[in-house]
Amino acid sequence: MNSGKYVFAQILNFINRYEFEKSVIKYNGDYRTRDFNCWNQFLQLFFGQLTSRNSLRDICTCLKAHRNKLYHLGIKQYVNQSTLSRANERRDYRIFEDFGFFLINQVRPKYSDESILNIDIDNEVFALDSTTISLSLKLFSWAPGKYSRGAIKVHTLLDLRGSIPAFILITDGKYHDSNTLDVLIPNPDAIYIMDKAYVDFKALYRFHVSDAFFISRSKTSMNYSIVEINYNIDQSTGLRGDKTITLNGYKSKKLYPESLRLVEFYDFESEIELSFLTNNFELTALEIANLYRNRWQIEVFFKWIKQNLTIKTLWGHSENAVNIHIWIAISTYLIIAKIKKDLKSDLSIYEIIQILGISVFDKTPLSELLTDIQSNQNVNEQINLFNS
């Protein structure tokens, strides 16, 4: 069906342009625009992410060199760096943000049946964390960070079934992680895993009364009383304690008036003892510890995004341009995740983006490129050359 079409053009078949245009209309993105509209802007930035271009100049130079192929790629025309830069500065980033959230809602259900390591439960399981991108405060004065430096944070709620983002919030570097809890709307019966930076008892109690569960590292300074101790634990698994507690502090007890569970676990690998605070009394203590162990999937996700998508070197200095850049990067990840599921490929998202990144001007059908292991042998050899 796709014989004779460039790989990049085949990829565009998996992108819902109608939904993208709805966002464009909502924010009047194509107002007083002749040729270079928001869709073409999206395609050129998406091309840059997919092929790991380091700058807007790289994108424009590459597309200009292949200008005779642009029509067949699905890109209407190439533009110079100044035109692309102005579009990123002026066009509302919410166009790309809204489309990113559409992709999240489209892709997440495709991975709902994915398993979680050492966990056998039906609940939705999320990991919440943020990654910081350091910036020059002189160039990014709108994004203050710590210690007189510039920075932005990408706060992410990651669905651990398939490592698909469920929520993204982009802020300056001084935005406290726990404030993200005030923005999130908890899903009943879902489990939210986070580190001790998110211990905000007012916000956590809101999650509790919404019938959602949380698992967090506890702070060493936490003042509490033990109500009950579960002595039926197997210490050979690493468990050291399973207690029901209440908070003692006047303020904390007022913010979280009900009982909590404290699970103590010894990690043999790192040789440290960890304490987990949760409102879930249904799971076993070992399941609580194993769930928190899976939180590291979000660290792997951040590392993957920074290494394999162009996000460390930003394509603009304004807040609007930076937001567009990050949402294009996230959208690229989600589009690749959608292709993986739709084509039932056994390759990982990492492997697929590596293959597609060097194959955009190829005319091999995507189904053959991503599902036929034998035909991928030469491509994998090329990938190894690029990574060596």
HELIX and SHEET records of a PDB file:
HELIX    1   1 VAL A    7  LEU A   12  1                                   6    
HELIX    2   2 ARG A   17  LYS A   26  1                                  10    
HELIX    3   3 CYS A   38  LEU A   50  1                                  13    
HELIX    4   4 LEU A   56  ALA A   65  1                                  10    
HELIX    5   5 ARG A   67  LYS A   69  5                                   3    
HELIX    6   6 LEU A   70  LEU A   73  1                                   4    
HELIX    7   7 GLN A   81  ARG A   90  1                                  10    
HELIX    8   8 ARG A   94  VAL A  107  1                                  14    
HELIX    9   9 ARG A  108  TYR A  111  5                                   4    
HELIX   10  10 ASP A  177  ASN A  179  5                                   3    
HELIX   11  11 THR A  180  VAL A  183  1                                   4    
HELIX   12  12 LYS A  196  TYR A  198  5                                   3    
HELIX   13  13 PHE A  201  VAL A  209  1                                   9    
HELIX   14  14 GLN A  235  THR A  237  5                                   3    
HELIX   15  15 TYR A  250  LEU A  255  1                                   6    
HELIX   16  16 ALA A  285  ARG A  293  1                                   9    
HELIX   17  17 TRP A  296  ASN A  308  1                                  13    
HELIX   18  18 GLU A  319  ASP A  342  1                                  24    
HELIX   19  19 ILE A  349  GLY A  357  1                                   9    
HELIX   20  20 LEU A  366  THR A  371  1                                   6    
HELIX   21  21 GLN A  377  ASN A  387  1                                  11    
SHEET    1   A 9 ILE A 164  ASP A 172  0                                        
SHEET    2   A 9 GLY A 150  ASP A 159 -1                                        
SHEET    3   A 9 VAL A 125  LEU A 135 -1                                        
SHEET    4   A 9 ILE A 191  MET A 194  1                                        
SHEET    5   A 9 PHE A 213  ARG A 217  1                                        
SHEET    6   A 9 ILE A 272  THR A 278 -1                                        
SHEET    7   A 9 LEU A 260  ASP A 267 -1                                        
SHEET    8   A 9 LEU A 239  LEU A 247 -1                                        
SHEET    9   A 9 TYR A 224  ILE A 229 -1                                        
END                                                                             
